[in-house]
Amino acid sequence: MGTIRGKTLFDTFREFGVRAPCTCAWVAALGILFWVVMGACAPAQTNAKNVLVVFSTFERDPLPLQLIESSARARVQGPVNFSVAYLDYRRLDDNFYRESLAETFRREFRDVKPDVLIAASIEAIHFVMQYRNKMFPGVPIVFFGVSASELEGQTMLPDETGVTASPAIRQTIDLALRLDPDTKAVVIISDIPSKNEKYWVGVTHSELLRHQDKVKEIDIIGPPSREMLEKIAALPPHTVALFQLAPANSTEPTIGAYDVLSATARRMPTYSAWDTLCLNYGCIGGAYRDWKKDDLLTGDIAGRLLAGERAENIPPVDTTNSQIQVDWRALQRWHIPESALPAGSVVLYREPTFWEQHRQVLIVVIVLIAVLALLIVGLLWQRARKRKAEAVLRESEERFRVMADSTPSLVWMCDPRGKITYLNERRMAFTGPDLKAGYGDSWAAYVHPDDVKGILDRLAQALKDRQPFSMEYRLRRSDGVHRRMFDVVSPRMNGDGSFAGFIGSAIDVTDQKLAQQALEKVSGQLIEAQENERSRIARDLHDDICQRLALLSMEIEQANRSPNGPAKSLEEIRKHCSEIAGDVQSLSHELHSSKLDYLGVVAAIRGFCSEFSKQHKVSIAFTDSNVPGHLSKDVSLCLFRVTQEALHNAVKYSGTKQFTVRISGTADEVQLEVRDAGTGFDVAEAKKSRGLGLVSMQERVHLVHGRLSVESQIGMGTKVLVVVPFGVENGSAAEGDLSEEIAGVTGLL
């Protein structure tokens, strides 16, 4: 049976071997027709390689040579010409037909001899092997489209090689029984016009013997006819068909092979080991060889021969390897699920899915839906982002409001025209209970009249410059008192960078100003006290010490001149010197006690009390208890200076000569008490006058984190009490120096 697809090119020979005698006229006619069909009328290229392809088949389609040609040309440098000749396989049993063909080939290719001869199907192969030496002596033969078993018994010459592959009859039978497990009989539908077809019927019989215990074999063999159709219609149920009936390309009968195939496929599941007899004609399918692979191998072998290799060095290649191919429409007709197919099966002619039918429209719709979905997602994302931004903005505004309301400053904001748009709670509480007070332009009513013009001018200039600035003005408080404010103002910007106005933060600096004025006053008093103390020291040195030293000098001079001897005079001089030395020492201790550095605060205060009582002719009762021996320098100096200041004030203002000084220690504090039983004074009035003595004591105690209390009433005496914690170091050298100056120069205010 022929196994290659092709087209009848020598239909002129249909009746030639049967009814016509062998005449030269007929041979010439055959040669002319062969020349026209093969395209040999064109002049051949002298340097080109020539390949003649001879085949015989029952198909109407031309033999596809694209893969053979491309594979062969890949092996050859120059051009390659391909010619194709068809042989009617049903006529090749006629000896006269074969002889006429051979003579025609010899004549027509006399001038352009083929370099390689390719034969497809067993009939064509037998023909070229039999007549090759007559037609093209020495030309190598490449065969394909034939099984190795079909070549058994054929004498192979060294210059003959090719590709073999067997029809997968066994695999096709196994597929039929797999897809139709209830099969009771298998009918073989075939024709026996040639030995080759009879051979494959025999092979099919041999393969069915493997299943003789399960299925019964039925043969319907003969040409297509009405009787064959009637036999097929009478087949029992659960029968499958193996179709091997080749159509005839010559005189077409009333009932053809494809008519039989169509009737059989409608009646029962039909299979075939030849794809051209099955697929797309109603039967289910079968197992088929890979024709593309065979074509490529055939072209490669031909190209190697054209390139100069010898055929005996290229052994034949067997490519028997089948693949299951089925018609999807037949599966649907016989309700066979695709899941029943073996793995790797190929399903052909599947109806296009809804997606495949409307792919372009669906793609457009999907794209539109995707675009709309993206737009919706974008809008939702934008909306979520906007909400998030609004939430962040609200949180930021709330955070700003809380911060602005909790800050001690008076916070305000204005728009680009200078209108007040926001006031924090402290600002509204500062000006009064009216919640609308201060908004818009009403803020000017709360500013001191003398400051309004300056603020307006400064704000107008700032709105033009849009630069940070600061200003100082007086603002009326809710109680009617004008307080001096220091306002720091910065520009605000919108999200797009445009100017949004100003934000200001004002603080009340009235107390700071008063403190600064008080400090300036104290500084003046300090300078005055320094000058007074220096004048007192200079006066004491000049009026007392210097005069006594001058008197002492005169006494020494007089003693040197006295004729009675210097004994008495020297004794008086020594006494005067001792008094002068004591007064100088007392003055020195009052300025700074060396005992404080070396013996501690208790010894220093005791020594000071002793010297002070002698100097001022007063009585001082000093007691101490549980005072630590290692107080810090700052605490010791503080207690010592407070004692000095308190005793000086007591001697100066109390009007008594009896004083008590007591220092004691507790678990974590040191207490100093200076008491007198004198006239006393009004403490409230004294604080208002801010005398430098009280300021000095208060400042010193404050620097060591202690507490100072002054208890006094007129006629009831005075008590000064100082309580200082242990271990306090003075952290401000400037303040310590200031206090030292204050304490060193006050004495006596």
C-alpha positions in Angstrom: 0.0 0.0 0.0 1.3 3.5 -0.8 2.1 5.6 2.3 3.1 8.9 0.8 0.9 11.9 0.0 1.0 13.2 -3.6 -0.7 14.0 -6.8 -1.2 12.1 -10.0 1.1 13.5 -12.7 0.9 10.7 -15.1 -2.8 10.2 -15.6 -2.0 9.8 -19.3 -0.7 6.3 -18.3 -4.1 5.3 -16.9 -5.2 3.4 -20.0 -1.8 3.2 -21.6 -0.7 -0.2 -20.3 -4.1 -1.8 -20.9 -5.6 -0.7 -24.2 -2.7 0.9 -26.3 0.0 -1.1 -28.2 3.7 -0.3 -27.6 4.3 2.2 -30.4 6.9 5.0 -30.7 4.2 7.6 -31.0 2.8 6.7 -27.6 6.3 6.7 -26.1 7.0 10.2 -27.6 3.7 11.4 -26.2 4.6 10.1 -22.8 8.0 11.8 -22.9 6.5 15.2 -23.9 3.9 15.0 -21.1 6.6 14.0 -18.6 8.7 16.9 -19.7 5.9 19.4 -19.3 4.7 18.2 -15.9 8.3 18.1 -14.4 9.2 21.6 -15.7 12.1 20.3 -17.6 11.6 22.7 -20.4 13.7 25.4 -18.7 17.5 25.3 -19.3 19.3 23.7 -16.4 22.1 25.4 -14.5 25.4 23.8 -15.5 26.8 23.9 -11.9 23.6 22.9 -10.1 22.9 19.6 -8.4 19.8 17.8 -9.5 17.5 15.6 -7.5 14.7 13.5 -8.9 11.9 12.4 -6.5 9.8 9.5 -7.7 6.7 8.5 -5.6 3.4 6.6 -5.9 0.4 7.1 -3.7 -3.4 7.2 -3.7 -3.7 10.8 -2.4 -4.8 13.7 -4.5 -2.5 16.2 -2.6 1.0 16.9 -4.0 3.9 15.5 -2.2 5.3 18.1 0.3 9.0 18.5 -0.3 9.8 21.7 1.6 11.5 20.0 4.5 13.4 17.6 2.2 14.6 20.5 0.0 15.7 22.7 2.9 17.5 19.9 4.7 19.3 18.8 1.5 20.3 22.4 0.5 21.7 22.9 4.0 24.4 20.3 3.1 25.3 21.7 -0.3 27.1 24.9 -1.2 25.6 25.5 -4.6 22.1 25.5 -6.1 20.0 22.3 -6.0 17.2 21.6 -8.5 14.3 19.2 -7.5 12.1 17.4 -10.0 9.1 15.3 -9.0 7.5 12.4 -10.9 4.4 10.5 -9.9 3.8 6.8 -10.6 0.4 5.2 -10.5 0.9 2.4 -8.0 -2.1 0.5 -9.3 -0.4 0.2 -12.8 3.1 -0.8 -11.7 2.2 -4.5 -11.8 1.9 -4.1 -15.6 5.4 -4.9 -17.1 4.7 -2.8 -20.3 3.8 0.2 -18.1 7.1 -0.1 -16.1 9.2 -0.5 -19.3 7.6 2.6 -20.9 8.2 4.7 -17.8 11.8 3.6 -17.6 12.5 4.5 -21.2 10.8 7.9 -20.8 12.9 8.7 -17.8 16.1 7.7 -19.6 15.3 10.0 -22.6 14.1 13.0 -20.8 17.0 13.0 -18.3 19.6 12.2 -21.0 21.1 15.7 -20.9 20.5 16.5 -17.3 21.3 13.4 -15.3 20.1 13.4 -11.7 22.8 13.3 -9.0 20.5 11.7 -6.5 17.3 9.6 -7.0 14.7 9.7 -4.1 12.0 7.1 -4.1 9.0 7.1 -1.8 6.6 4.2 -1.1 7.4 0.5 -1.7 6.0 0.4 -5.3 8.2 3.4 -6.4 11.2 1.9 -4.6 10.8 -1.4 -6.4 10.6 0.4 -9.7 13.7 2.6 -9.3 15.7 -0.3 -7.9 14.7 -2.5 -10.9 15.3 0.1 -13.7 17.9 2.4 -12.1 20.8 1.0 -14.2 18.7 1.5 -17.4 17.5 5.0 -16.5 20.4 6.6 -14.5 23.4 4.2 -14.1 25.4 4.9 -11.0 23.0 7.4 -9.4 22.6 6.7 -5.7 19.1 5.9 -4.4 17.5 7.3 -1.3 14.3 5.6 -0.2 11.8 6.7 2.4 8.1 6.1 3.2 8.7 2.4 3.6 9.0 0.0 6.5 12.0 -2.3 7.1 9.8 -5.4 6.8 8.7 -4.3 3.3 12.3 -4.3 2.2 13.0 -7.8 3.4 14.0 -10.0 0.5 14.9 -7.0 -1.6 18.6 -7.1 -2.8 20.1 -3.8 -1.5 23.0 -2.4 -3.5 25.8 -0.4 -1.8 24.6 2.9 -3.4 21.1 2.5 -1.9 20.2 3.9 1.5 17.4 5.8 3.2 14.9 6.1 6.0 12.4 3.3 7.1 9.4 3.5 9.4 6.6 1.1 9.9 2.9 1.9 10.2 1.8 1.6 13.9 -0.8 -1.1 13.4 -0.3 -2.6 16.9 -0.6 0.8 18.6 -3.7 1.6 16.6 -5.4 -1.6 17.6 -4.4 -1.1 21.3 -5.8 2.5 21.1 -9.2 1.2 19.6 -9.6 -1.4 22.4 -8.6 1.1 25.1 -11.1 3.7 24.0 -13.8 1.1 23.4 -13.3 -1.5 26.1 -16.7 -3.1 25.3 -15.6 -4.1 21.8 -16.7 -7.6 20.8 -15.5 -7.7 17.2 -12.9 -5.9 15.0 -13.7 -5.5 11.3 -10.8 -5.0 8.8 -12.0 -3.0 5.7 -9.4 -3.2 2.9 -8.8 -3.8 -0.8 -6.3 -6.3 -2.2 -5.3 -4.8 -5.6 -1.6 -5.2 -4.9 0.8 -7.4 -3.0 1.7 -4.5 -0.7 -1.8 -4.0 0.5 -2.3 -7.7 1.0 0.9 -7.6 3.0 -0.5 -5.1 5.5 -3.7 -6.9 5.8 -1.7 -9.9 6.9 0.2 -7.8 9.4 -3.1 -6.6 10.8 -4.3 -10.2 11.1 -1.2 -11.1 13.1 -1.6 -8.2 15.5 -5.3 -9.1 16.1 -4.3 -12.7 17.1 -3.0 -11.1 20.4 -6.6 -10.3 21.3 -8.4 -13.4 19.9 -9.7 -14.3 23.3 -11.5 -11.0 23.7 -12.6 -9.9 20.2 -13.6 -11.6 17.0 -12.0 -10.7 13.7 -14.2 -9.8 10.7 -12.8 -9.2 7.2 -14.5 -7.1 4.5 -12.0 -7.1 1.7 -12.6 -5.9 -1.8 -13.2 -2.8 -3.9 -15.6 -0.2 -2.7 -19.2 -1.3 -3.7 -22.8 -1.3 -2.5 -22.3 -4.9 -1.3 -19.5 -3.7 0.9 -21.7 -1.0 2.4 -24.4 -3.6 3.0 -21.9 -5.8 4.8 -20.8 -2.9 7.0 -24.4 -2.1 7.8 -25.0 -5.7 9.0 -22.1 -5.7 11.4 -23.1 -6.6 15.0 -23.0 -4.0 17.9 -19.8 -3.4 19.8 -17.7 -3.6 16.6 -14.9 -1.3 15.8 -13.4 -0.8 12.3 -9.8 -0.8 11.1 -10.0 1.0 7.8 -7.2 0.2 5.2 -9.2 0.8 2.0 -7.1 3.0 -0.3 -9.0 5.3 -2.7 -8.4 4.9 -6.4 -7.1 8.0 -8.3 -7.7 6.5 -11.7 -11.2 5.8 -13.0 -13.3 6.8 -10.0 -16.0 4.2 -9.2 -19.6 5.1 -8.4 -18.9 4.3 -4.7 -15.4 5.4 -3.6 -13.2 4.5 -0.6 -14.0 7.7 1.2 -17.8 6.9 0.8 -17.2 3.6 2.5 -15.1 5.4 5.2 -17.9 7.9 5.8 -20.5 5.2 6.1 -18.3 3.1 8.4 -17.5 6.1 10.7 -21.2 6.8 11.1 -22.0 3.2 11.9 -19.2 2.4 14.4 -15.9 3.7 15.9 -13.3 3.6 13.1 -9.6 3.6 13.3 -6.7 3.4 10.9 -2.9 3.1 11.0 -2.7 5.5 8.0 -3.5 9.1 8.9 -4.5 10.0 5.3 -7.2 7.3 5.4 -8.6 8.4 8.7 -8.1 12.0 10.0 -10.7 14.5 8.9 -12.8 11.8 7.3 -15.0 10.8 10.2 -12.9 8.1 11.9 -11.4 8.5 15.4 -7.7 8.2 14.7 -4.7 6.0 15.3 -1.0 5.9 15.9 1.1 7.7 13.2 4.7 8.2 12.4 6.4 11.7 12.4 6.5 12.6 8.7 8.4 15.8 9.3 11.2 13.9 11.0 11.3 11.4 8.0 11.4 14.3 5.5 14.3 16.0 7.4 16.3 12.8 7.6 15.7 12.0 3.9 16.8 15.5 2.8 19.9 15.3 5.1 20.9 11.9 3.5 20.4 13.4 0.0 22.4 16.4 0.9 25.3 14.3 2.1 25.3 12.4 -1.1 25.2 15.6 -3.1 28.1 16.9 -1.0 30.2 13.9 -2.1 29.7 11.2 0.6 29.3 7.6 -0.6 26.0 5.9 0.0 27.7 2.8 1.4 29.0 5.0 4.2 25.5 6.2 5.2 23.5 3.3 6.7 19.7 3.3 6.5 17.9 4.9 9.5 14.8 3.5 11.1 12.5 6.1 12.7 9.7 3.8 13.8 8.2 6.0 16.6 4.5 6.7 16.6 2.3 9.3 18.2 -1.5 9.0 19.0 -3.6 11.4 17.0 -7.4 11.6 17.3 -10.2 13.6 15.8 -11.9 15.6 18.5 -15.2 15.6 16.6 -15.2 11.8 16.4 -14.5 11.6 20.2 -17.5 13.8 20.8 -19.7 11.7 18.5 -18.9 8.4 20.3 -18.8 10.1 23.8 -15.2 9.1 24.4 -13.6 11.4 27.1 -10.2 12.8 26.4 -9.1 11.5 29.8 -9.2 8.0 28.3 -6.5 8.9 25.8 -2.9 7.8 26.5 -0.5 10.5 27.8 1.0 12.6 25.0 -1.9 12.1 22.6 -2.7 14.9 20.1 -6.3 16.0 19.7 -7.0 17.5 16.3 -9.9 19.5 14.9 -11.1 20.6 18.3 -13.9 23.2 18.0 -12.6 26.6 18.9 -13.6 27.6 22.4 -15.6 30.7 23.1 -12.3 32.5 23.8 -10.8 31.3 20.5 -13.9 32.3 18.5 -14.1 35.8 20.0 -10.5 36.4 21.0 -10.2 39.8 19.5 -13.5 41.1 20.9 -12.7 39.5 24.3 -9.2 41.0 24.3 -10.7 44.5 23.6 -13.3 44.0 26.3 -10.8 42.7 28.8 -8.5 45.6 28.0 -11.3 48.0 28.5 -12.4 46.3 31.7 -8.7 46.3 32.9 -8.4 50.0 32.1 -11.7 50.7 33.9 -10.6 48.6 36.8 -7.3 50.4 36.9 -9.1 53.7 36.8 -11.4 52.6 39.6 -8.5 51.2 41.6 -6.7 54.5 40.9 -9.7 56.5 42.0 -10.1 54.4 45.1 -6.4 54.6 45.9 -6.5 58.3 45.3 -9.6 58.6 47.6 -7.9 56.4 50.2 -4.8 58.5 49.9 -6.8 61.7 50.2 -8.6 60.3 53.3 -5.3 59.3 54.8 -3.8 62.8 54.0 -6.9 64.4 55.5 -6.6 62.2 58.6 -2.9 63.0 58.8 -3.8 66.7 58.4 -6.5 66.5 61.1 -4.1 64.7 63.3 -1.4 67.3 62.6 -3.9 70.1 63.2 -5.1 68.5 66.4 -1.5 68.0 67.5 -0.8 71.6 66.7 -3.9 72.7 68.6 -2.9 70.7 71.6 0.6 71.9 71.5 -0.5 75.5 70.9 -3.0 75.4 73.7 -0.5 73.8 76.1 2.4 76.1 75.4 2.8 79.1 77.8 3.1 81.4 74.8 0.2 83.3 73.2 0.0 81.8 69.7 -1.9 83.5 66.8 -2.1 83.2 63.0 -3.2 85.6 60.3 -4.1 85.3 56.6 -2.1 86.9 53.8 -4.0 90.2 54.4 -3.1 90.3 58.1 -6.5 89.3 59.4 -6.2 87.1 62.6 -7.7 83.7 61.9 -6.5 81.7 64.9 -5.9 82.3 68.6 -4.9 79.6 71.1 -6.6 79.2 74.4 -4.0 81.0 76.4 -4.3 84.0 74.1 -8.1 84.1 74.5 -7.8 83.6 78.2 -5.3 86.4 78.4 -7.5 89.0 76.8 -10.8 88.0 78.4 -13.9 85.7 78.2 -15.1 87.0 74.8 -14.3 84.1 72.4 -14.4 86.4 69.4 -12.0 89.0 70.9 -8.9 89.4 68.9 -10.0 87.9 65.6 -9.9 89.9 62.3 -8.8 93.4 63.0 -10.2 93.5 66.6 -6.8 92.6 68.1 -5.7 96.3 67.8 -8.2 97.2 70.6 -6.1 95.2 73.1 -2.8 96.8 72.2 -1.6 99.8 74.1 -2.5 102.9 72.0 1.1 104.1 71.9 2.2 100.7 70.2 -0.6 100.2 67.7 0.9 102.3 64.9 4.3 100.6 65.2 2.8 97.2 65.1 0.6 98.0 62.0 3.6 99.4 60.1 5.8 96.4 61.0 3.1 93.9 60.0 2.4 95.7 56.7 6.1 95.6 55.8 6.3 92.0 56.8 3.4 91.1 54.5 5.3 92.5 51.6 8.7 91.0 52.6 7.2 87.6 53.8 10.2 87.2 56.1 10.4 86.3 59.8 10.5 89.2 62.3 10.0 90.0 65.9 8.4 92.9 67.8 7.7 94.1 71.3 4.5 95.7 72.4 2.1 96.1 75.4 -1.0 94.0 75.4 -4.0 94.6 77.7 -4.8 91.7 80.0 -8.3 90.7 81.1 -7.8 92.6 84.4 -7.0 95.8 82.4 -3.3 95.8 83.1 -1.0 96.2 80.1 1.7 93.6 80.0 4.8 93.9 77.8 4.9 91.1 75.2 7.8 89.8 73.0 6.4 88.4 69.8 8.3 86.1 67.3 6.6 85.9 63.9 7.3 83.5 61.0 5.7 83.1 57.6 3.4 80.2 56.8 3.2 78.4 53.4 0.5 76.3 51.8 1.1 72.9 50.3 1.7 74.4 46.8 4.3 76.8 48.3 2.1 79.9 48.2 2.1 82.4 51.1 -0.6 81.6 53.7 0.1 84.3 56.3 2.0 84.5 59.5 2.1 82.6 62.8 3.3 84.3 65.9 4.2 83.3 69.4 4.2 86.0 72.1 5.5 85.6 75.7 4.9 88.0 78.6 8.3 89.6 79.4 7.0 92.1 82.0 8.4 90.2 84.9 11.7 89.8 83.1 11.8 93.5 82.4 11.0 94.2 86.1 13.7 91.7 87.2 16.1 93.3 84.8 15.3 96.7 86.2 15.6 95.3 89.8 18.9 93.8 88.8 20.1 97.1 87.5 19.0 98.7 90.7 20.8 96.1 92.8 23.9 96.5 90.6 23.7 100.3 91.4 23.3 99.5 95.1 26.2 97.0 94.9 28.4 99.6 93.4 27.4 102.1 96.0 27.9 99.5 98.7 31.3 98.7 97.4 32.2 102.4 97.4 30.8 102.8 101.0 32.7 99.8 102.2 35.9 101.0 100.6 35.4 104.4 102.1 34.8 102.8 105.5 37.9 100.6 105.2 39.9 103.6 104.0 38.5 105.7 106.8 39.3 103.1 109.4 42.8 102.7 108.1 43.3 106.5 107.9 41.5 107.7 111.0 42.3 104.8 113.2 45.1 102.5 112.1 47.2 105.2 110.4 46.8 107.7 113.3 47.6 105.0 115.8 50.6 104.0 113.8 51.7 107.6 113.6 51.3 107.9 117.4 53.2 104.7 117.8 56.0 106.1 115.7 56.1 109.3 117.9 56.2 107.2 121.1 59.1 105.1 119.7 61.0 108.3 118.9 60.2 109.8 122.3 61.4 106.6 124.0 64.7 106.8 122.2 65.3 110.3 123.6 64.2 109.7 127.1 67.1 109.8 129.6 65.3 107.6 132.1 65.6 104.5 129.9 63.1 102.9 127.5 61.6 100.2 129.8 58.3 101.8 130.5 58.0 103.3 127.1 58.7 100.1 125.3 56.0 98.3 127.3 53.4 100.8 126.3 54.6 100.6 122.7 54.2 96.8 122.7 50.7 97.2 124.1 49.8 99.7 121.4 51.3 97.4 118.7 49.3 94.5 119.9 46.1 96.5 119.8 46.8 97.7 116.3 47.6 94.1 115.2 44.4 92.9 116.7 42.3 95.5 115.0 44.0 94.8 111.6 43.4 91.0 112.1 39.8 91.7 112.9 39.4 93.7 109.8 41.1 91.0 107.8 38.9 88.2 109.3 35.8 90.3 108.5 36.9 90.4 104.8 37.8 86.7 104.6 38.3 84.2 107.4 41.3 81.8 107.0 39.8 79.6 109.7 36.9 78.8 107.3 39.3 77.2 104.9 41.4 75.3 107.5 39.3 74.7 110.6 35.7 74.5 109.2 32.6 76.6 109.6 32.1 76.0 113.3 35.5 77.3 114.2 35.2 80.2 111.8 31.9 81.4 113.1 33.1 80.9 116.7 36.2 83.0 116.0 34.2 85.6 114.2 31.8 85.9 117.1 34.6 86.3 119.6 36.4 89.0 117.5 33.1 90.7 116.7 32.1 90.9 120.4 35.4 92.4 121.3 35.4 94.9 118.4 31.8 96.1 119.1 31.8 95.6 122.8 28.8 93.2 122.7 28.0 89.8 124.1 27.5 86.9 121.7 26.4 83.5 123.0 27.6 80.8 120.5 26.6 77.1 120.6 27.0 74.3 118.1 25.8 70.6 118.0 26.1 67.7 115.5 27.6 69.8 112.7 29.4 67.6 110.2 33.1 68.3 109.9 33.3 68.3 106.1 30.6 70.6 104.8 31.0 71.8 101.2 32.8 75.0 100.6 29.7 76.7 99.3 27.6 75.7 102.3 30.3 76.8 104.8 30.8 80.1 103.1 27.0 80.7 102.9 26.6 80.1 106.7 29.6 82.2 107.5 28.5 85.2 105.4 24.9 85.0 106.7 26.2 85.1 110.3 28.3 88.1 109.4 25.4 89.9 107.8 22.9 89.0 110.5 25.2 90.2 113.3 26.1 93.4 111.5 22.4 94.2 111.0 21.7 93.2 114.6 24.4 95.5 116.1 23.3 98.3 113.8 19.5 98.2 114.2 18.6 96.1 117.3 19.6 98.5 120.0 20.8 95.7 122.3 24.2 94.2 123.1 23.0 90.6 123.8 23.0 88.2 120.8 22.7 84.4 120.3 24.3 82.4 117.5 23.5 78.6 117.3 24.5 76.1 114.5 23.3 72.5 114.6 23.1 69.5 112.3 20.3 67.0 111.6 20.2 63.9 109.4 20.5 65.8 106.1 20.5 69.6 106.9 22.4 72.3 108.7 20.5 75.0 110.6 21.9 78.4 111.6 20.0 80.7 113.9 21.0 84.3 114.8 18.7 85.8 117.4 18.5 89.1 119.4 16.1 90.6 121.8 16.2 94.1 120.4 13.7 96.5 119.0 12.7 94.4 116.0 11.3 95.7 112.7 8.5 95.2 110.2 9.6 92.4 107.9 7.0 93.2 105.2 8.2 96.8 105.0 11.8 95.6 104.9 11.1 93.3 102.0 9.5 96.1 100.0 12.5 98.3 100.5 14.7 95.4 99.2 17.6 96.3 101.5 20.9 95.0 100.2 21.5 93.0 103.4 18.4 90.9 103.1 19.1 90.5 99.4 22.6 89.3 100.1 21.4 86.7 102.6 18.5 85.6 100.4 20.8 85.2 97.4 23.4 83.2 99.2 20.9 80.8 100.7 19.2 80.4 97.3 22.5 79.4 95.6 22.9 76.5 98.0 19.2 75.4 97.6 18.5 76.4 101.2 15.7 78.3 103.0 15.9 81.6 104.7 13.3 83.0 107.1 13.3 86.3 109.1 11.0 86.5 112.1 10.7 89.9 113.7 8.2 92.2 115.3 8.6 95.7 116.7 9.7 95.4 120.3 9.9 91.6 120.2 13.5 91.1 118.8 14.6 89.4 115.5 15.3 85.8 114.6 17.1 84.8 111.4 16.9 81.1 110.5 18.8 79.4 107.7 18.3 75.7 106.7 20.8 74.3 104.1 21.0 70.7 102.8 24.3 68.8 102.9 26.7 68.5 100.0 25.4 71.3 97.8 27.9 72.7 95.4 27.4 76.1 93.8 27.0 75.6 90.1 27.4 79.2 89.0 30.7 81.0 89.4 29.2 84.2 88.3 26.4 84.1 90.9 28.9 83.1 93.6 31.2 86.0 92.7 28.2 88.3 92.8 27.1 87.0 96.2 30.7 87.3 97.4 30.8 90.8 96.4 27.5 91.6 97.9 28.4 89.9 101.2 31.9 91.4 101.2 30.7 94.9 100.9 27.5 95.0 102.8 27.9 95.3 106.2 26.1 97.8 107.1 23.1 98.8 105.1 
